[in-house]
């Protein structure tokens, strides 16, 4: 297949490029920094700065994962504009370009997040449910999904990935936690009862490939392991994996003071389950959090 990716230089995109290149697929990454693509994604991956560079070349699939990091800084009005533009406006630009083509890809797989549901508290969340809270993260994901769903009117099969916290050995969510935990300063956020839907990077890549290949797959899928963990349990598991204490809680008031509205993303959560993936026959390799963390970290950072 020839696959066009946005967000190809991100954590998931890089892993997808390695996976699909090894399978013999032809990969094109649309990037604002095309000169970085070969280094980050591999020398066999083609980079483009403008969609028009593809002219009338055939595409079998589009995987749309681009988006500025959501938790890197407080959600000022300026930052919210950046987050919206990097997801919604970019997706709208992509769909407008696809609409000009006579030869369109069969499938568009587009990013989203479990934040689509809002802070779910103790509710179990599956793909048949409506959002349970109306916060900025939910609004952002809803607008992102709506932009992607315009692909259905163009005759494409549209798959929406509601991804949880992706766990990887290098970078991503674990990369941000490494320093405080290595210093013995790790611990739960707030009361630690909020749910954290997580997924091992290897399973994330496998399920994207699964959904791309299955012609009956369409609509939203919760991309998270079938055993979400509470923040307190996640912190303890991470402390075990790194052989460090995880006893110092971060008070909720400190997070609210320092991060403002963004703190809701850390103090809330989603008890999301991958019911549609399981029903479709996808098998997760990592369903136990300790096993996933040990696979990724393997005590190699214990010293």
C-alpha positions as CSV (number, residue, x, y, z in Angstrom):
1,X,0.0,0.0,0.0
2,X,0.9,3.6,-0.4
3,X,0.1,5.4,2.9
4,X,0.1,9.1,3.6
5,X,0.7,10.1,7.2
6,X,0.3,13.3,9.1
7,X,2.0,13.4,12.5
8,X,4.5,11.0,11.1
9,X,7.4,12.4,13.1
10,X,5.6,12.0,16.4
11,X,5.9,9.0,18.8
12,X,3.2,6.9,17.2
13,X,4.0,8.1,13.7
14,X,7.7,7.1,13.9
15,X,6.8,3.6,15.2
16,X,4.2,3.2,12.4
17,X,6.8,4.2,9.8
18,X,9.2,1.5,11.1
19,X,6.5,-1.1,11.2
20,X,5.0,-0.5,7.8
21,X,8.3,0.1,6.0
22,X,9.4,-3.3,7.3
23,X,6.3,-4.8,5.7
24,X,7.1,-3.2,2.4
25,X,4.6,-0.4,2.2
26,X,5.3,2.9,0.6
27,X,5.1,5.8,3.1
28,X,4.7,9.5,2.6
29,X,4.9,11.9,5.5
30,X,3.4,15.4,5.2
31,X,5.4,17.6,7.6
32,X,6.2,21.2,8.4
33,X,9.9,20.0,8.6
34,X,10.4,17.6,5.8
35,X,14.1,17.7,6.2
36,X,13.7,15.9,9.5
37,X,11.6,13.0,8.2
38,X,14.4,10.7,7.0
39,X,16.2,11.0,10.3
40,X,13.1,10.4,12.5
41,X,11.1,8.1,10.3
42,X,13.7,6.2,8.3
43,X,15.6,6.8,5.0
44,X,12.9,4.9,3.0
45,X,10.1,7.3,4.0
46,X,9.3,10.1,1.6
47,X,8.7,13.6,2.9
48,X,6.5,16.3,1.5
49,X,6.0,19.9,2.7
50,X,2.8,20.4,0.5
51,X,0.1,18.0,-0.4
52,X,0.2,19.3,-3.9
53,X,3.6,17.5,-4.3
54,X,1.6,14.2,-4.6
55,X,-0.2,15.5,-7.7
56,X,-2.3,12.6,-9.0
57,X,-0.3,9.8,-7.3
58,X,-2.5,6.9,-6.0
59,X,-3.0,6.6,-2.3
60,X,-4.4,3.6,-0.6
61,X,-4.8,5.1,2.9
62,X,-4.4,8.2,4.9
63,X,-3.4,8.2,8.6
64,X,-4.0,11.5,10.2
65,X,-2.3,11.8,13.6
66,X,-1.0,15.4,13.6
67,X,-1.6,17.6,16.6
68,X,0.4,19.9,18.9
69,X,1.1,18.3,22.4
70,X,-1.9,18.9,24.6
71,X,-0.3,18.8,28.0
72,X,2.9,20.6,27.5
73,X,1.7,24.0,28.7
74,X,-1.3,25.8,30.3
75,X,-4.4,26.2,28.1
76,X,-4.3,30.0,27.5
77,X,-6.5,31.3,24.7
78,X,-3.5,31.4,22.5
79,X,-2.6,27.8,23.3
80,X,-6.2,26.6,22.6
81,X,-6.0,28.2,19.2
82,X,-2.8,26.3,18.4
83,X,-4.3,23.0,19.6
84,X,-7.4,23.5,17.5
85,X,-5.5,24.6,14.4
86,X,-3.0,21.7,14.6
87,X,-5.9,19.2,14.7
88,X,-9.1,20.6,13.3
89,X,-7.8,23.1,10.8
90,X,-5.2,20.7,9.5
91,X,-7.8,17.9,9.1
92,X,-10.1,20.3,7.3
93,X,-7.2,21.2,4.9
94,X,-6.5,17.5,4.4
95,X,-10.1,16.7,3.6
96,X,-10.5,19.7,1.3
97,X,-7.5,18.5,-0.7
98,X,-8.8,14.9,-0.8
99,X,-12.1,16.3,-2.1
100,X,-10.3,17.7,-5.2
101,X,-9.0,14.3,-6.2
102,X,-10.7,11.9,-8.5
103,X,-8.7,9.0,-7.1
104,X,-9.3,8.9,-3.4
105,X,-7.9,6.5,-0.7
106,X,-10.2,3.8,0.5
107,X,-9.7,4.6,4.2
108,X,-9.0,7.6,6.4
109,X,-7.8,6.7,9.9
110,X,-7.9,9.9,12.0
111,X,-6.7,10.6,15.6
112,X,-8.8,11.5,18.6
113,X,-8.5,10.7,22.3
114,X,-10.4,9.3,25.2
115,X,-10.7,12.9,26.3
116,X,-13.7,13.0,23.8
117,X,-15.8,11.6,26.7
118,X,-14.8,14.3,29.2
119,X,-14.1,13.5,32.8
120,X,-16.0,10.3,33.2
121,X,-15.6,9.8,37.0
122,X,-16.5,6.2,37.8
123,X,-18.6,5.5,34.7
124,X,-17.4,2.8,32.3
125,X,-17.1,4.3,28.9
126,X,-17.6,2.6,25.6
127,X,-17.9,3.8,22.0
128,X,-21.7,3.8,22.1
129,X,-21.9,6.5,24.7
130,X,-22.2,10.3,24.3
131,X,-19.7,12.6,26.0
132,X,-20.4,12.7,29.8
133,X,-18.7,16.1,30.4
134,X,-18.2,19.2,28.3
135,X,-14.7,20.5,28.9
136,X,-12.1,21.8,26.4
137,X,-10.5,18.4,25.8
138,X,-13.9,17.0,24.9
139,X,-14.7,19.9,22.6
140,X,-11.4,19.6,20.9
141,X,-11.8,15.9,20.2
142,X,-15.4,16.4,19.0
143,X,-14.3,19.0,16.5
144,X,-11.4,16.9,15.4
145,X,-13.6,13.9,14.8
146,X,-16.3,16.0,13.0
147,X,-13.7,17.3,10.6
148,X,-12.5,13.8,9.8
149,X,-16.0,12.4,9.4
150,X,-16.4,14.6,6.3
151,X,-14.4,11.9,4.6
152,X,-17.5,9.7,4.6
153,X,-19.2,12.0,2.1
154,X,-16.1,11.6,-0.1
155,X,-16.7,7.8,-0.2
156,X,-13.9,6.9,2.3
157,X,-14.2,4.6,5.2
158,X,-13.4,6.7,8.3
159,X,-11.9,5.3,11.5
160,X,-11.6,7.4,14.6
161,X,-8.9,6.5,17.2
162,X,-9.8,7.5,20.7
163,X,-6.4,6.9,22.2
164,X,-5.4,6.7,25.8
165,X,-2.0,7.3,27.4
166,X,0.5,5.7,25.1
167,X,3.4,4.0,27.0
168,X,6.8,3.9,25.3
169,X,10.3,3.3,26.4
170,X,11.5,6.6,25.0
171,X,9.6,9.9,25.2
172,X,5.8,10.3,25.5
173,X,4.0,10.1,28.8
174,X,6.7,8.1,30.6
175,X,9.4,10.4,29.3
176,X,7.8,13.3,31.2
177,X,7.6,11.3,34.4
178,X,11.1,9.8,34.3
179,X,12.9,12.6,36.2
180,X,10.6,13.1,39.2
181,X,10.4,9.3,39.7
182,X,14.1,8.9,39.3
183,X,14.6,11.5,42.0
184,X,12.2,9.8,44.3
185,X,9.6,12.5,43.9
186,X,7.0,10.6,42.0
187,X,3.5,9.9,43.3
188,X,-0.2,10.2,42.6
189,X,-1.9,13.3,41.4
190,X,-4.6,14.7,43.6
191,X,-6.4,11.9,45.4
192,X,-5.1,9.4,42.9
193,X,-8.6,7.9,42.2
194,X,-8.9,9.1,38.7
195,X,-8.8,6.5,36.0
196,X,-6.0,6.3,33.5
197,X,-6.7,4.4,30.2
198,X,-3.3,3.3,29.0
199,X,-1.8,1.4,26.1
200,X,1.6,-0.1,25.2
201,X,3.0,1.4,22.1
202,X,3.3,-2.0,20.5
203,X,-0.4,-2.6,20.9
204,X,-1.2,0.9,19.6
205,X,0.7,0.2,16.4
206,X,-0.9,-3.3,16.1
207,X,-4.4,-2.0,16.4
208,X,-3.9,0.8,13.9
209,X,-2.6,-1.8,11.4
210,X,-5.6,-4.0,12.3
211,X,-8.2,-1.3,11.7
212,X,-6.5,-0.2,8.5
213,X,-6.7,-3.7,7.1
214,X,-10.2,-4.6,8.1
215,X,-12.7,-3.3,5.6
216,X,-15.6,-3.4,8.0
217,X,-14.0,-1.2,10.6
218,X,-15.4,2.3,10.7
219,X,-16.3,4.9,13.3
220,X,-14.8,5.4,16.8
221,X,-12.6,2.9,18.6
222,X,-11.2,3.2,22.1
223,X,-7.5,2.6,21.7
224,X,-6.6,1.6,25.2
225,X,-5.9,-1.6,27.1
226,X,-8.9,-3.4,28.6
227,X,-7.7,-2.8,32.1
228,X,-7.5,0.9,32.9
229,X,-5.7,1.8,36.2
230,X,-6.4,4.4,38.8
231,X,-3.7,7.1,39.0
232,X,-2.6,5.9,42.4
233,X,-2.1,2.3,41.2
234,X,-0.4,3.6,38.0
235,X,2.1,5.6,40.2
236,X,2.8,2.5,42.3
237,X,3.4,0.3,39.3
238,X,5.7,2.9,37.8
239,X,7.6,3.1,41.0
240,X,8.0,-0.7,41.0
241,X,9.2,-0.7,37.4
242,X,11.8,2.0,38.1
243,X,12.5,0.7,41.6
244,X,11.8,4.0,43.2
245,X,9.3,5.1,45.8
246,X,6.1,6.7,44.6
247,X,4.9,8.2,47.8
248,X,4.7,11.9,47.3
249,X,1.3,13.1,46.1
250,X,0.9,16.2,44.1
251,X,-1.9,18.2,45.8
252,X,-4.8,19.1,43.5
253,X,-4.7,22.7,44.5
254,X,-1.0,23.0,43.4
255,X,-1.9,21.6,40.0
256,X,-4.9,24.0,39.6
257,X,-2.8,26.9,40.7
258,X,0.1,26.1,38.3
259,X,-1.8,24.7,35.3
260,X,-5.2,26.3,35.4
261,X,-7.8,24.6,33.2
262,X,-5.2,22.1,32.0
263,X,-5.1,20.6,35.5
264,X,-8.5,19.0,34.8
265,X,-6.9,16.8,32.3
266,X,-4.6,15.4,35.0
267,X,-7.1,15.3,37.9
268,X,-9.9,13.8,35.8
269,X,-9.9,10.6,33.8
270,X,-11.8,8.0,31.7
271,X,-12.6,4.4,32.6
272,X,-12.6,3.7,28.9
273,X,-12.8,0.1,27.6
274,X,-11.9,-1.1,24.0
275,X,-15.2,-2.9,23.5
276,X,-15.4,-2.4,19.7
277,X,-11.8,-3.6,19.2
278,X,-12.4,-6.7,21.3
279,X,-15.6,-7.4,19.4
280,X,-13.8,-7.1,16.1
281,X,-11.3,-9.7,17.1
282,X,-8.3,-7.7,18.1
283,X,-6.1,-9.3,20.7
284,X,-4.0,-7.1,23.0
285,X,-0.5,-8.3,23.8
286,X,-0.3,-6.2,27.0
287,X,-3.3,-6.2,29.3
288,X,-1.4,-6.1,32.6
289,X,0.1,-2.7,33.6
290,X,3.1,-4.2,35.5
291,X,3.9,-6.4,32.5
292,X,3.7,-3.5,30.1
293,X,5.9,-1.3,32.2
294,X,8.5,-4.0,32.8
295,X,8.6,-4.7,29.0
296,X,9.3,-1.1,28.3
297,X,11.6,-0.2,31.2
298,X,12.9,-3.6,32.2
299,X,14.7,-2.2,35.3
300,X,17.3,-1.0,32.9
301,X,17.0,2.5,34.4
302,X,17.1,1.3,38.0
303,X,20.7,2.5,38.6
